[in-house]
Amino acid sequence: MDNPVLSAINQTFVTVAQAIEAVPGSDIVINYVKNSYQNDPFRVVLEVGLAIYAVKYMLSKKYRIDHNHIPLTEK
């Protein structure tokens, strides 16, 4: 009794795992996360959250104030 949704999710996880394993040095990172999680799971959640925030911050649009739109008088 194969559920097509579960099969699609499983295939997605397999594809993502293969993509992660293809990155050089990924086994070191995976072992670090596994060992850290055993010692302090909150630390792993915090580090992953900070990494996601850093990537989001670097990819976000930068806002600049355009001084030409602010009308200034001599006063």
C-alpha positions as CSV (number, residue, x, y, z in Angstrom):
1,M,0.0,0.0,0.0
2,D,2.2,2.8,-1.3
3,N,1.1,6.3,-0.6
4,P,2.1,8.6,-3.5
5,V,2.6,11.6,-1.1
6,L,4.9,9.6,1.2
7,S,6.8,8.3,-1.8
8,A,7.3,11.8,-3.1
9,I,8.5,13.0,0.3
10,N,10.9,10.1,0.6
11,Q,12.3,10.7,-2.8
12,T,12.8,14.4,-2.0
13,F,14.7,13.5,1.2
14,V,16.9,11.1,-0.7
15,T,17.6,13.7,-3.4
16,V,18.5,16.3,-0.7
17,A,20.7,13.9,1.2
18,Q,22.6,13.0,-2.0
19,A,23.0,16.7,-2.8
20,I,24.4,17.4,0.7
21,E,26.7,14.4,0.5
22,A,28.1,15.6,-2.8
23,V,29.5,18.8,-1.2
24,P,33.1,18.4,-0.1
25,G,33.5,18.4,3.6
26,S,29.8,17.8,4.3
27,D,30.6,14.6,6.2
28,I,32.6,16.6,8.7
29,V,29.7,19.0,9.2
30,I,27.2,16.2,9.6
31,N,29.4,14.4,12.2
32,Y,29.8,17.7,14.1
33,V,26.1,18.3,14.2
34,K,25.4,14.7,15.3
35,N,28.0,14.9,18.1
36,S,26.9,18.4,19.2
37,Y,23.2,17.3,19.3
38,Q,24.0,14.5,21.6
39,N,25.8,16.8,24.0
40,D,23.5,19.9,23.8
41,P,20.5,19.9,21.4
42,F,19.6,23.6,22.2
43,R,23.0,24.7,20.9
44,V,22.4,23.0,17.6
45,V,19.0,24.6,17.2
46,L,20.6,28.0,18.1
47,E,23.5,27.6,15.6
48,V,21.2,26.5,12.8
49,G,18.8,29.4,13.5
50,L,21.7,31.9,13.5
51,A,23.1,30.4,10.2
52,I,19.7,30.7,8.6
53,Y,19.3,34.3,9.8
54,A,22.8,35.2,8.5
55,V,22.1,33.8,5.0
56,K,18.7,35.5,5.0
57,Y,20.4,38.8,6.0
58,M,23.1,38.5,3.3
59,L,20.5,37.8,0.6
60,S,18.0,40.5,1.6
61,K,17.5,43.7,-0.3
62,K,19.5,46.6,1.0
63,Y,17.6,49.8,1.6
64,R,19.2,53.1,1.0
65,I,17.8,56.5,1.8
66,D,17.7,58.7,-1.2
67,H,18.3,62.2,0.0
68,N,16.8,63.7,-3.1
69,H,13.3,62.9,-2.0
70,I,13.4,64.9,1.2
71,P,12.6,68.6,0.6
72,L,14.9,70.8,2.7
73,T,14.8,74.5,3.2
74,E,17.6,76.9,4.2
75,K,16.2,77.0,7.7
